[in-house]
Amino acid sequence: MTTDTETHTPPSSKHALPLAGLRVVEFTHMVMGPTCGLVLADLGAEVIKVEPLDGDRTRFLLGAGAGFFPMFNRNKKSIAIDLHTPEGAEVARRLAASADVVAENFKPGTMAKYGLDYAALSAVNPRLIYVTHKGFLPGPYEHRTALDEVVQMMGGLAYMTGRPGDPLRAGTSVNDIMGGMFGAIGVLAALIQRGITGRGQEVQSALFENNVFLVGQHMLQYAMTGQPAAPMPARISPWGLYDVFTVKDGEQIFLSAVSDAQWATFCQALGFADLQSEPRYADNNRRVQERPTLLPLLRERLAGWRAADLAALFERVGLPYAPIRRPEELLDDEHLLATGGLADMTLPDGERAGQTAKATLLPFTLDGQRLGVYRSPPPLGDATTELLSALGYDAAAQAALRSTRAVG
């Protein structure tokens, strides 16, 4: 376990991270902006998180927000600055001037108040890439305050997730997380273009537009068929067998057979020769049409099975299935543990500060390697002294900044 000032060992030079040497300064909070910084940090960039003197408020959230800060702020440094003071704003501008990338996700106009907007910073550094994360891209809605749940409701995702008449947000911060990812994708594209032209640019990512991208398949379904997409719990499934079944002792398991060959395998494995030979179920489209009769029949026949036995059977014959699991159960998932999909890090805040927890990693490999945690989520202001010194503030100047409460 690391201490507050320790870091995990960085990757070897054989597997040097692709963004090593890139400096990112992020003025972010909550989930969307920090996700962008997380992606860049995991890829090797030096990501400096600028926090207010009392810290990013997500450090102290309860309930569903308790995991925000440790999840989205690993592999970063922290500096605590009071932007409301002239001295603090000057520190922030000097820090931003040293960056390749500046990321922010505050309300429109906020950064300009401190001379930290793209126009001001790019005038000093034309190579700067500046990525903003907003509720909406510029247009009629840009003045609105947006949250993930807001755009899920207005963007059709809650309608598609819930049952008819009961809109329901998705079970994670999908727009915040993906909006941050798209911001990072834009940064990577801008970096390539900067390598060609020598100039940076502004990248904009937004929650609402991200949400619309997510429901784009349903919009095109309407364009193709003329029929509005039904909410997912009430949708017409494209496959005859593709559902959750409640089996012995009330356990649940998801079972599917999405091709005629898989349907034959399913029937043979379970001894359902009568269903395999039934003309009404002869091909997938007919099974889809017969779902109102087929599914109740299958539920009755499968009710006496144990979920574990069905899982073992489907595993053996190569059919798709899934146990119904809770997020905390994934901490002991044999595949994640065997493949290095979870990494240890030290919690920075709260009653469990200093304890080790497992973090989920970015879901891809580079050169066969997962991108790990080389620096635990930072304690508030852990790099303030280091960064001020690098910016040219000597001990007396740093003491003066602290005396005015410009930095923490």
Secondary structure, 3 states (H helix, E strand, C coil): CCCCCCCCCCCCHHHCCCCCCCEEEEECCCCHHHHHHHHHHHCCCEEEEEECCCCCHHHHCCHHHCCHHHHHCCCEEEEEECCCCHHHHHHHHHHHHCCCEEEECCCCCCHHHHCCCHHHHHHHCCCCEEEEEECCCCCCCCCCCCCHHHHHHHCCHHHHHCECCECCCCCCCHHHHHHHHHHHHHHHHHHHHHHHHCCCCEEEEEHHHHHHHHCHHHHHHHHHHCCCCCCHHHCCCCCCEEEEEECHHHCEEEEEECCHHHHHHHHHHHCCHHHHHCHHHCCHHHHHHCHHHHHHHHHHHHCCCCHHHHHHHHHHHCCCEEECCCHHHHHHCHHHHHHCCEEEEECCCCCCCCCEEEEECCCCEECCEECCCCCCCCCCCCCHHHHHHHCCCCHHHHHHHHHCCCEC
